[in-house]
């Protein structure tokens, strides 16, 4: 099921700490950056923190700028985003600022935690995610039941770590403050464990007074049938490539990208590329990669339209080319209609051969856009 866009937001010292061990919260951001954070809060549908952050920092999590609240209301939104906290135990302080400021509040917890939180009389809805905390279920609930399309996560380090390690973060907004903490017992932003492979993509670097904002996006594809935030990025790129195709009355406009497991782009292509009137997107992309490249076995092919199973212009359809290349995972936006081939089922042929096929139908409209004249 679709998840919200998950944006992790944090500020750290030069040595990677979120705070020191003193009684007061260590202010890492500058005044101008606090205003930037306020702007980001105003742009999202919900803000999430862990229960530990409520206990440690007692935050209000408000949109402080009156003009930004007014703009939200003018757009048909509540003045404040939904405030969400996550607690496995349900051990929450009813007197914390979190419950007494802003708009609607939500507690996501376990079956046992829900019993405990429900008895506290909190001014919040309490939702159980089952016997254990399940981030997938939490995000699905926020999207499907609460209408959350954009979620801002403000801590703490354990929450950030879990979302990154489970491949559920679409973006990391990291502010680097020009100071050191140096206390081993102070909280760090990220904990040990297994993270997704590959380098993150730096999409912005900006000086804000004496701090630096760095925005990163993940690049590594998901595994199996579980889509990752990077899958959405690469499929979006495939849809952009489809828009580059010369228009045709007899063939679809399709874009494709082949990406290694570590997030390295191996090749890209689009229909009718380089003046070839019959080349298909997947065919064009795979032709640029050596046939014995060992990375193909763990690579993902992203294509705006599912790979074809029959074609008259070339001996082998794209689904067969993918199988012959040894690729075992495909992410697509749109199942092929019967416009040119009756009963086309590239997904069925690939899955029957053991390939994992993920269909992200929220991109179907973008995949169809350059093909409207055929539909």
N, C-alpha and C positions, 0 to 999 in steps of 0.2 A: 504494500500500500504506500502511497506517497507520504513523504515526510515534509515538515517545514524546512525552509532554508535555515541552517543552523550556523550562527555567527558566534564564535568564541571571542570574548573581549577581556583583556587583562593588561595590567601594568606590572613590570618587574624591575628590580635593580639590575645593575650590570652583572652581578654574580647570580642572577636567576631567582631571587627571592620575591615573594608576594608581600611580605611584611617582616617586621622584626619581632622580638619577643617582649617588647615593652607593653605597658597597660593601654596605651593609646594606639589607634591605627596609624601606620606609617603612610603618609601621603606621598605617593610616587609620581602622580601626574601633576602637570602644571595647570593653572587656572584656565588657560585656553583649551587644554585637552579635556578638562572636565566639561567645558561647554561643548566640545565635539562629541563626547560621550552622551551628553544630553540630547544632542541632535540625532545620534544613532538610536537612542531609546525612543525618540518621537517617531522614528521611521518603522518600528517593528510592531508586531501584534502581541508579543509576549516577551517577558524578561524572566529568566530562570536563574536561581541560585540554589546551592545546597544548604541543608539545615545547619551545617557547620559554619557557613558564612553568616547566617543570621545570628548564631551564638557569638561568633568572634567579632563581627563588625556592627551588628544591629543596624543594617542599612534601611533606608526608606524606599529606594529604587523608584524615584519619581521623575517625571518630565518637569523640570523646574521652570523652563521658559514658558511664560503665559502665551506668547504668540504661537509657539509650537503646539501647545495644547489646543489653542483656538483653531489652528490649521487642521488638527486631527478631527475636531468636531465638525468643521466645515466639510471634511471629506467623508462624513458619515461614520466616523470611528468614535469610541469613547475617549475622553481627554487623556486617560492614562492606559498604557498597555496592561494586559492581564499579567499579574505577578504569580509566578509559579515557584514552589520550593519542592525539593526532593528529600525525603527522609525514609530510610529503611525502618527505623524504630518507631517513628511517630512521636519522638521525644522533642517537643517544641515548646517554646516559651510564649504563652498567650499575651504577655505584656510587651513583646518585641514591637519595634516600629513597623515592621513588615506588615502586620495585621491592621494597623490603625491609620494608615495613610494610603493615598492612591485609590485605585478602583477595585476591580474584582481580583480575588485571590484563589489559588488552587494549590492543594497539597497532593502530591503524587507519592504513594507509599506502598507498603506491602499489606497483605491481609492482616497480619498482627498489628502493624503500624496504624492501619486504618481504625482499628478498635481503640487504640490509645489516643490517636489524634481526634477521633470523633467525640471522645469523652471530655475534651478540653474546652469545648464551646468556642472554637475558633471562628472568626468571621471569614470563613473560606469553605469552598467545596473540597471534599476529601475523596480521592479516587484511589482505589487499590489496583495495583498492577499484577497481583498474584502473590504467590509465596515468596518470591524474590523480586528485587527491583529489575525491571526489564526496560532498557532504554528504547528499544524498538517499539514496544507497546506504548511507552510514554509519548514518543513522537507521533505515532499513529493517532493516539487519542487527541493530542493537541491539534493535529491537522483535521481529522475527520469530525471530531465532536465539538471542538472549540473554534474552528475556523482560523487557526494560526498558520499563516503562510511564511512569516519571517519570525524567527526566534533568536533572541539575544541571550547568551549565557555569560553571566558575570562572575562565575566562581562557585566554589573555590577550586583549588588545584586538583583535588580528587575528581571532581566533576569534569573538568577540562580533560584530564588524563583519560578517563573512561570513554568519553565521547570520541577523542582522537584515536584511541586504541581500537575502538569498535568501528572506525571508519564512518562516523556519523556527522563529522564537522565539515561544513561547506567552506568555511572561511575562518581564519585566525587573524584577529586584529590585536597586535602586540605592541605595547608602548614600552620603550626602554628608557629608564630614568638614570640620570648621571650620578649614581651613588652606589655604595657597597653596603651590604648588611653583614655578611661574614659570620653569622651565628648559625652553627650547625643545626640547632633545634628549630630555627625559624621555618615557616612554611614556604615550600618551593612551588613553582607553577606546575611542573610536570614531574610525575613519579616514574619509577622504573617499570618495565614491562615491554611487551611487544607492540610496536607501532607498525603502521603501514609502511611498506617499502618505498624507497625513492625519495627524491628531493621535493620539497614544496616549491610552488611557483610564487615568486615575489611579484605581486601585482601593483603595489604602491609602496613608496618610501617617502615620508614627509617629515620635515622638522616642524615642531610645534613648540615655540619658545625653547626651553632647554631639554625637551624630550624628543624622541624620534618615534613616529608611528610607522610600523611595518605591517602590511597586509599580505597574507599568504593564502594560497589555495592548494589543496592536495592534488597530486597528479596521478597516483597509482590507481589502476583499475580495481574494481571489486573482484571478488572471487565467486565462482559458482553462480547461483541464481540471485545472490544478494547484490543489489545495485549500491554503488558508493557515490559520494559527492563528485568524485572525479569522473565517474561514468557519465554524469549529467553534463559536465564540462565538455568531454570529448564528443558526446552525441550532439550537443549544441553546435560544436565546430563542424560536424558532419552535415548538419542542417544548413550551416552557413555556406559550406562548399557546394551544396545542391543549388544554391542561388546563383552560382557562377556558371552553371551549365548553359550552353547555347540551347535556346528553345527548340522543341521538337513536337511534331504532331503524331509521331509514331513510337515514342519512347519516353520513359519517365526521366526526370532530372533528379539525380541522386548524388549524395556526397558520402565519402567513406574515409576513415582514418584507422590505421593499424598502430596499436600502442603496446609496448612491452610491459611486462609485469611491474617494472620499477617506475613506470610513468614516462619512459622515453618514447617520443613519437618516432615510429619507424618509417611511416610513409603516409601520404594522403592522396586522394584522387577524386575525380568527379566524372560524371557521364559526359561523353563526347569531348574529353580532354584532348588538348594539343591537336585539334582539328580532325581527330579520328571520329567519324560519324557514328560508329557502332560500339565503341569501347564503353564498358560499364564501370561504375565507380570503384567497386571492390577489385575488379580486374586491373584497373589502372594503378591502384595503390599497391596491390600485391606484386605487380610486375616490377616495382622499384626496389623490391627486397630480394636479396639472394635466396634462392630456393632451399639452401641448406642452413640458413640463419637459425642458430639454436634458440633464439628468442621467440620464434614463431610458436613453439609448442606451449608457451605460457602467455602468449599475447592475446589481446582482445581486438576484434574487428568491430568498429562502430560504423553503422550505415543507416542513413536516413530512411531507407526502404529495405524491407527484408530481402536477403539475397535471392536472386531468381533461381528457378529450378529447370526452366526450359527457355531456350532462345534459338532463333533461326540464324542469327548473324555470326555466331562463333561455335566451335565444336563443344565447348564446355560452359555450362552455366556457372554463375558466381558461387552458388552453394557448393558445387563440386570443386571449384578452385580453392575455396576455403578449406574443405576437407583435405584436399591433396597437399595444401601447405602445412597441414598439421595443427591448425588453429583449433582450439577447443572451447572458445567462448566468443559469443557475438552479442552485441547490444544494438537494438534497432528501435525505431520510433513508430513504424507504420507497417502493418501487414499489407502485402501486395493485393490490390483489388483485381477483379476479373477484366479489367480494361483491355488488356492485350492477350493474356493467357488465362483461360478458364481453369479454375481450381488450383491456382498457384499456391504453393505451401512450402516456401523455403524454410520456415521455422520447423515444420514437421519433418522435412528431410534431414535437417541438421540435428535436431534432437534425437531422431531415430538412429543417427550415427554416433550418439554420445556427446554431442556438443551442447554446452549450456547456452541457451538463448534467452536473453532478457529483453522484454518489450516495455519500453518506457513510453506509454501512450500519451503522457502529458506533453510530449514533443510532436505528436501526430500532426497538429495544426501547422507547425513550422515545416514539417516534412512535406505536407501537401501544398504549401503556399506556392512554390515554383511550378506546381503541376495543376493549378486550378483549371487551366484551359483544357485539360484532358478529363476532368471529372465532371 
